[in-house]
Amino acid sequence: MFCAMFLVQKWLFSAFPAVCTIPRVKFWQFFSCIHRRFPVY
């Protein structure tokens, strides 16, 4: 069961790298924009 889930995750990550990267880049742009306005530290 765990092995199958791991294989599916591996397949998903290898099959959709762009689908995962684009929202991540958008998120980091959004986060850095907020971070500049409201510095945490």
N, C-alpha and C positions, 0 to 999 in steps of 0.2 A: 504493500500500500504506500508506504513512505517512499520507497524506491520509485514507484510509478509517478508519484506526485513530483518528485525531484526531476525525473526525466521530462515530464510535461512542462515544468517550469523552465528547464534548460532549453526545451524546444521553443517555448514561447519567447524567451529572451533572445534566442538566436534567430527566430523567424521575424520578430518585430522590433529590431533595434531602433529604427527611426521613430516608430510609434511611441516608444518609451522615452526616447531622448528629447523629442520636440516639447512635450509638456514639461519635462524636467527643466529645460532651458527657460521656458516661459515662467515657470515657478521661481527659478533662481533670479531672473530679471525682476520679477514682481517683488520677491523677498528683498533683494538688494535695494530696490527703490524705497520700500518701506523702511529698511534698515538705515538708509541715509537720512530720512526724515525723523525717525524716532530711534536714535542709537540706543542699543540695549546696554552697551558697556562703554 
